Amino acid sequence: MRTKCHIEEIEQRELDSYDLIEVLELFNEHNLKEVWRRYCCESPDGKVISLHPEIEGYFIQMDVQTLTSLALSAKFNTTPHTIQAFIRRVLCGHRHDLILSKLAGHGLTVSNPQEINLSLSVGDIALDLACNRLQDAPEYRFRRFGTTRVEQDELRPLDYYDVVSILYFASQNLTDHIISHYVRQELLNEGTEAEKVVRINTQAGDYQVSLYFERITNDVPRQIPERGNVSLVTMHQVLTRLFARHPLALAAKELNQKAIRLSEAEMAREFTLERIMNDNYLSLHCQRPI
């Protein structure tokens, strides 16, 4: 029987899609010691970490291993952010041909559309992701979509993938990009500046999530939200745990570690996280139906 890794022991849960995203985030930060500490079951020296969570319609396995020398192979041609985006599209059930076209946009050609392999390396540590689409995978079910640029280009409604994308773009201060891609076209073309706001309502696990984003001007008084100015990184961690249906205690811990006092009991019904940064205001409202 496989021994449990550190994360399984301390969080008392099985590894899932959250951990795929988390490993890639640690790679993005070049924090490889933490990857081994959290996910290696034995001694980290030369061992392999293998994650294969259950994802509807797909078999996905992520392997992390130490190489005998620096990785110079041409197969290591992608980034943690690209693989994260790929995984989230799979989790959100985006059209398979859309997923493939997005990979092609990053210069990643796929010879067999049913078998996708992505690899990256940091020094002598390699990460390989194998993704096979199952033969009985459900077909994409058409859903009505709106008039934002993303919806029109990708022929799908906005969802959890876009909420996470906006958190990332906001962290890079890409306000114009967010507005041009996520404000409805009729408002973008003819609306007033006050009307050019982003609203997304979607599902994350058991919660209905509402994102609100707007550009604010310097002549408007700014007041720090009652619960504190929650960082976008912390919002991302909480949202990713909600999406994976982790125990609320783990999501609450993400906030409490950053001095945001929100109890598990308070989060059980509904809560709001807010961020004021530069000329932007962002709010996440999470509500669990009774």
C-alpha positions in Angstrom: 0.0 0.0 0.0 1.3 3.5 -0.9 2.2 5.6 2.1 0.5 9.0 2.4 2.4 12.2 1.5 2.6 15.1 3.9 -0.4 16.9 2.4 -2.6 13.9 2.7 -1.6 13.4 6.3 -2.1 17.0 7.6 -5.2 17.8 5.5 -6.8 14.4 5.9 -8.0 14.2 2.3 -7.1 12.5 -1.0 -5.1 14.3 -3.6 -7.2 16.0 -6.3 -7.2 18.6 -9.0 -6.2 21.3 -6.5 -2.8 19.6 -6.0 -2.1 19.6 -9.8 -2.6 23.4 -9.7 -0.6 23.7 -6.5 2.4 21.8 -7.8 2.5 23.9 -10.9 2.3 27.1 -8.8 5.3 25.9 -6.8 7.2 25.3 -10.0 6.3 28.8 -11.2 7.8 30.1 -7.9 10.9 27.8 -8.4 10.0 26.4 -4.9 11.0 22.9 -5.6 11.9 21.9 -2.1 8.3 22.6 -1.1 7.1 20.3 -3.9 9.1 17.4 -2.5 8.2 18.3 1.1 4.5 18.3 0.4 4.0 15.6 -2.1 6.9 13.1 -1.9 6.0 9.9 0.1 9.5 8.9 0.9 13.0 10.5 0.8 13.0 13.4 -1.7 16.4 12.4 -3.2 15.8 11.0 -6.7 12.2 10.0 -6.0 9.2 10.4 -8.3 6.0 12.2 -7.4 3.0 10.9 -9.2 -0.5 12.5 -9.1 -3.5 11.1 -10.9 -6.8 12.6 -9.6 -10.1 11.5 -11.0 -11.4 14.0 -13.6 -14.6 13.3 -15.6 -13.9 12.3 -19.2 -10.1 12.3 -18.9 -7.3 10.3 -17.4 -4.6 12.7 -16.1 -1.3 11.9 -14.5 1.4 14.3 -13.4 4.9 13.0 -12.7 7.7 15.0 -11.1 11.2 13.5 -11.0 14.9 14.4 -10.7 16.9 14.0 -13.8 20.6 12.9 -14.0 21.5 16.2 -15.6 20.1 19.6 -16.7 17.0 19.1 -18.9 17.9 20.1 -22.4 15.3 18.1 -24.3 13.1 19.8 -26.8 10.1 18.3 -25.2 10.4 20.7 -22.2 8.7 23.4 -24.1 5.9 24.8 -22.0 5.3 26.8 -18.7 3.5 26.1 -15.4 1.0 28.8 -16.3 0.1 27.2 -19.7 -0.4 23.8 -18.1 -2.5 25.3 -15.3 -4.7 26.9 -17.9 -5.0 23.6 -19.8 -6.0 21.7 -16.6 -8.6 24.4 -15.7 -10.2 24.2 -19.2 -10.4 20.4 -18.8 -12.0 20.8 -15.4 -14.5 23.3 -16.7 -15.5 21.0 -19.5 -14.5 23.3 -22.4 -14.8 21.9 -25.9 -11.9 19.6 -26.7 -11.2 21.3 -30.0 -11.0 24.7 -28.1 -8.5 23.2 -25.7 -6.4 21.9 -28.6 -6.5 25.3 -30.4 -5.4 27.1 -27.3 -2.4 24.7 -27.0 -1.6 25.4 -30.6 -1.6 29.1 -29.9 1.2 28.5 -27.4 3.1 26.6 -30.2 2.3 23.2 -28.7 1.2 20.8 -31.5 -0.6 17.6 -30.6 -0.1 14.7 -33.0 -2.9 12.6 -31.4 -5.8 14.8 -30.1 -6.9 12.0 -27.7 -3.4 11.9 -26.1 -1.9 15.1 -24.9 1.6 15.3 -23.3 3.0 18.4 -21.8 6.4 18.8 -20.1 8.5 21.4 -18.4 11.7 21.6 -16.4 13.4 23.8 -13.8 17.0 22.9 -13.6 17.3 19.1 -13.2 13.7 18.7 -12.0 11.2 17.6 -14.7 7.4 17.7 -14.7 5.4 15.6 -17.2 1.6 15.8 -17.7 -0.1 13.0 -19.6 -3.8 13.6 -20.5 -5.9 11.0 -22.3 -9.4 11.7 -23.3 -11.6 8.7 -22.5 -13.6 7.0 -25.3 -16.8 7.5 -23.3 -16.1 11.1 -22.4 -19.4 13.1 -22.6 -19.8 15.4 -25.7 -19.8 19.1 -25.1 -23.3 20.4 -24.4 -24.0 23.7 -26.1 -24.9 26.5 -23.6 -26.0 30.0 -24.4 -23.3 32.6 -24.1 -23.1 36.4 -23.9 -21.5 39.2 -25.9 -18.1 39.6 -24.1 -15.0 39.2 -26.3 -14.1 35.9 -24.7 -17.6 34.4 -25.1 -17.8 35.5 -28.8 -14.3 34.2 -29.6 -14.6 30.9 -27.7 -18.4 30.3 -28.2 -19.0 29.5 -24.5 -20.4 31.2 -21.4 -18.0 32.6 -18.8 -17.2 30.3 -16.0 -14.8 29.4 -13.2 -11.9 29.5 -15.7 -12.5 33.2 -16.4 -12.8 34.1 -12.7 -9.3 32.7 -12.1 -8.0 34.3 -15.3 -9.2 37.7 -14.1 -7.5 37.2 -10.7 -4.3 36.6 -12.6 -4.7 39.6 -14.9 -5.6 41.8 -12.0 -2.4 40.7 -10.2 -0.5 41.9 -13.3 -2.4 45.2 -13.3 -3.8 44.4 -16.8 -7.0 46.5 -16.2 -7.5 47.3 -19.9 -7.1 43.7 -20.9 -9.8 42.6 -18.3 -12.2 45.3 -19.5 -11.8 44.7 -23.2 -12.2 40.9 -22.8 -14.9 40.7 -20.1 -17.2 43.7 -20.5 -20.2 43.1 -22.7 -19.5 44.5 -26.2 -22.5 46.7 -26.3 -21.4 48.5 -23.1 -17.8 48.5 -24.2 -18.7 50.3 -27.5 -21.5 52.6 -26.3 -21.7 52.5 -22.5 -20.5 55.1 -20.1 -17.3 54.5 -18.1 -19.4 53.7 -15.0 -21.1 50.9 -17.0 -17.9 49.3 -18.1 -17.7 46.8 -15.2 -17.2 43.0 -15.2 -19.8 40.7 -13.7 -19.5 36.9 -13.8 -21.8 34.4 -12.0 -20.6 30.8 -12.0 -20.2 27.7 -9.9 -17.2 26.6 -7.8 -17.9 23.3 -6.1 -21.0 23.8 -4.0 -20.9 27.6 -4.1 -22.3 30.2 -6.5 -19.5 32.6 -7.1 -20.1 36.2 -8.2 -17.1 38.3 -9.4 -17.3 42.0 -9.7 -14.5 44.1 -11.2 -14.3 47.8 -12.0 -11.8 50.6 -12.6 -11.9 53.2 -9.9 -10.5 56.8 -10.1 -8.2 58.6 -7.7 -10.9 61.2 -6.9 -13.1 58.6 -5.3 -12.5 57.9 -1.6 -11.2 54.4 -0.9 -12.1 52.5 2.1 -10.4 49.2 3.1 -13.1 46.4 3.2 -14.2 45.5 6.7 -12.5 42.1 6.6 -9.3 43.5 5.2 -7.8 43.9 1.8 -7.6 40.2 0.7 -4.7 39.5 -1.6 -5.5 38.0 -5.0 -3.3 35.0 -4.2 -5.4 34.2 -1.1 -8.6 34.6 -3.1 -7.2 32.2 -5.7 -6.3 29.6 -3.0 -9.8 29.9 -1.4 -11.5 29.7 -4.7 -9.5 26.7 -5.9 -10.3 24.8 -2.6 -14.0 25.6 -3.0 -13.9 24.3 -6.6 -12.3 21.0 -5.4 -14.9 20.8 -2.6 -12.3 20.7 0.2 -13.4 20.9 3.8 -14.3 24.5 4.7 -11.8 24.4 7.5 -9.0 24.3 4.9 -10.4 27.3 3.0 -10.8 29.2 6.3 -7.2 28.4 7.2 -6.0 30.1 4.0 -7.7 33.3 5.1 -6.8 33.1 8.8 -3.1 32.6 7.9 -3.3 36.0 6.3 -5.0 37.6 9.3 -8.4 37.6 7.6 -10.7 36.5 10.4 -13.5 34.4 8.8 -14.6 31.3 10.6 -15.7 28.0 9.0 -19.2 28.6 10.3 -19.4 32.0 8.6 -18.2 30.5 5.4 -20.7 27.8 5.5 -23.5 30.0 4.1 -22.0 33.0 2.3 -19.0 35.4 2.4 -17.4 38.2 0.4 -13.7 38.8 -0.3 -12.6 42.2 -1.6 -9.5 43.8 -3.0 -8.6 47.4 -3.7 -5.4 47.8 -5.7 -4.0 50.8 -7.7 -7.1 51.9 -9.8 -9.0 48.6 -9.5 -11.7 47.2 -7.2 -12.4 43.4 -7.2 -15.0 41.5 -5.2 -15.8 37.8 -4.9 -19.1 36.8 -3.3 -19.5 33.1 -2.5 -22.8 31.7 -1.5 -23.8 28.1 -0.8 -27.5 27.4 -1.5 -29.5 26.0 1.4 
